[in-house]
Amino acid sequence: MSVVGIGADGWDGLPEASRRTLRAAEVLIGGPRQLDLLPAADCPGARVAWPTPLLPAVPGLLGAHEGRRVAVLASGDPMFYGIGRTLAGILGPDRLRVLPHPSSVSYACARLGWPLEATETVSLVARPLDALTARLHDGRRLLLLGEGADSPARVAALLRERGWGGTRIRVLEQLGSPREALLDGTAADWPHASADPLHVLALDCVRDPETLRLGVTPGLPDEAYEHDGQLTKRYVRAATLAALAPAPGELLWDIGGGSGSIGIEWLRAHRDCRAVAVERSAERAARIARNAAALGVPGLRVVTAAAPAGLAELPAPDAIFIGGGLTAPGLLDACWDALPEGGRLVANTVTLESEALLAERYRRHGGELIRLAVAAAVPVGGFTGWRQAMPVTQWSVTKG
Ligand SMILES: C[S@@+](CC[C@H](N)C(=O)[O-])C[C@H]1O[C@@H](n2cnc3c(N)ncnc32)[C@H](O)[C@@H]1O
C-alpha cells in the first residue's frame, strides 16, 4: 500500500514518483477534497472516499481491497499528525510505502523565515485548547495546527484570558495553494471571528507584565496555584518531582491530590506524560481540574475517591506519589501491590503517625528516607530571622 502526501496545490505540486504511484493505483482512497484534486484522465483507479468517523472504518476498508494496488491520499506529510500513523499501526511499517509532501508547518516556516527545528508545533485538532498554555514562554515561537474556522478567535481569547494579550498571531491560510492568504494581529485586539478552516497559526509569544512567569522545571511558585493550604510547597515539590523522575509516556498516580501540583508538574515535564489525581474532597477535585487547565495540562484525570477506594479501576502506574491518606487502612499495601517491578513510589508526610508507617516500610523495602526542612527569611521587628516550615519526611523507593 502506498500513502501519498498531497498539498493544496494538488496534482500540479506532486513530484513524478507520487504521480506514477497514483496513475498506477487500482484503488484510490482519500478525503473527497483530496480525491477531487486528481485528474480523472491521469488516475483511472476506483475512488473510495473516507467515511466519517474515519478511524473505526479503516480496518474494514483496507480488508475490502486486500491484494489490489491501493494508494491512500494524505494531506501534506502523511507521517506528521496524519493518516500514515494509523496505517502504520494497523499494517505495520513494512507494508507501507510513504511518499511525503511538505507539511503545512514546512510551508509555514518557509513563509515566515522560521527555522523548522527551532519551532515547536502544537496541534489543536481534537485536543483541548488549554494545552497551549503550557507551551507559552516569553519570546517563544509556536506553530499551531488549527481546527475549524473559529480556532484563531478561540486561541486569541485563551491568550487574553491567560495574560498573553500582546502575542502576535498570524494565520496562514491555504498554504501552498493559489488562494494563500494571511491574517495578522495581536491576541489583545484580534478582529477576525473566523478564518479559512485550512490554516496554521503562528504565535510570537509575549507575556503581559503582570502575568506570573513560569519556567519549565518543577517547583513552580506557590502563587501559580489556586489552593486552600493543601499544597505541597515549592521546594518540597521540586524535591518530590526529582524523586519521582518522570519520563515521556509514563503514568503517575497522585494520591491525595490536594491542589493537584504534583500531577500537574509531572505532566508539564513532558507532553507525553500521563497522570491521575485521586482526591477524596469533591471541592478540591474541582480545584485540581481548574489548576490543571490554567497550567496547561488539561489531560490530568481527576478521580474523586477516598483511596484505596477507586485505585483498582485505574490503569497500572509507572510511579505513585502519596501526598495524603497514608494512614487510611490498606492504602500503602494497595499502592505497593499496584506498582510494577521497577516502578517508583514516593510518599511525603508531616505527621509522626504517618512517619512511623514510612519508617517501617523503609526497613522492609529499603529505598531512601529523608527529611526536608525549609526555612524562609522573614522580618523580625526591624531585623530578619528564619521561619521554619514543618519538616517533611519523604520515603522514596523503586520496587524490586
Ligand atoms: C497535603 S495535601 C496534598 C497536597 C498536594 N500534593 C498538592 O500539592 O496540592 C493532602 C490531600 O490528600 C487528601 N486525602 C487525604 N486522605 C485521602 C484519601 N484516602 N484518598 C484521597 N485523598 C485523600 C486530602 O483531602 C488533601 O487534599
The ligand as an SDF file (V2000), in Angstrom:
LIG
                    3D

 27 29  0  0  0  0  0  0  0  0999 V2000
   -1.2360   17.6830   51.8800 C   0  0  0  0  0  0  0  0  0  0  0  0
   -2.4850   17.5280   50.6840 S   0  0  0  0  0  0  0  0  0  0  0  0
   -1.5630   17.1040   49.2990 C   0  0  0  0  0  0  0  0  0  0  0  0
   -1.0440   18.2910   48.5680 C   0  0  0  0  0  0  0  0  0  0  0  0
   -0.8100   18.0390   47.1060 C   0  0  0  0  0  0  0  0  0  0  0  0
    0.3200   17.1980   46.8630 N   0  0  0  0  0  0  0  0  0  0  0  0
   -0.6470   19.3670   46.4190 C   0  0  0  0  0  0  0  0  0  0  0  0
    0.4640   19.8080   46.1830 O   0  0  0  0  0  0  0  0  0  0  0  0
   -1.6320   20.0120   46.1650 O   0  0  0  0  0  0  0  0  0  0  0  0
   -3.3250   16.0190   51.1200 C   0  0  0  0  0  0  0  0  0  0  0  0
   -4.6280   15.7850   50.3720 C   0  0  0  0  0  0  0  0  0  0  0  0
   -4.9610   14.4080   50.4860 O   0  0  0  0  0  0  0  0  0  0  0  0
   -6.3660   14.2560   50.5370 C   0  0  0  0  0  0  0  0  0  0  0  0
   -6.6280   12.9200   51.1110 N   0  0  0  0  0  0  0  0  0  0  0  0
   -6.4150   12.5050   52.3770 C   0  0  0  0  0  0  0  0  0  0  0  0
   -6.7200   11.1900   52.5010 N   0  0  0  0  0  0  0  0  0  0  0  0
   -7.1110   10.7660   51.2860 C   0  0  0  0  0  0  0  0  0  0  0  0
   -7.5120    9.5170   50.7320 C   0  0  0  0  0  0  0  0  0  0  0  0
   -7.5810    8.4240   51.4950 N   0  0  0  0  0  0  0  0  0  0  0  0
   -7.8180    9.4590   49.4220 N   0  0  0  0  0  0  0  0  0  0  0  0
   -7.7520   10.5490   48.6480 C   0  0  0  0  0  0  0  0  0  0  0  0
   -7.3920   11.7480   49.0930 N   0  0  0  0  0  0  0  0  0  0  0  0
   -7.0590   11.8660   50.3890 C   0  0  0  0  0  0  0  0  0  0  0  0
   -6.8310   15.4450   51.3510 C   0  0  0  0  0  0  0  0  0  0  0  0
   -8.1730   15.7960   51.0640 O   0  0  0  0  0  0  0  0  0  0  0  0
   -5.8380   16.5280   50.8960 C   0  0  0  0  0  0  0  0  0  0  0  0
   -6.3920   17.2660   49.8340 O   0  0  0  0  0  0  0  0  0  0  0  0
  1  2  1  0
  2  3  1  0
  2 10  1  0
  3  4  1  0
  4  5  1  0
  5  6  1  0
  5  7  1  0
  7  8  2  0
  7  9  1  0
 10 11  1  0
 11 12  1  0
 11 26  1  0
 12 13  1  0
 13 14  1  0
 13 24  1  0
 14 15  1  0
 14 23  1  0
 15 16  2  0
 16 17  1  0
 17 18  1  0
 17 23  2  0
 18 19  1  0
 18 20  2  0
 20 21  1  0
 21 22  2  0
 22 23  1  0
 24 25  1  0
 24 26  1  0
 26 27  1  0
M  CHG  2   2   1   9  -1
M  END
$$$$
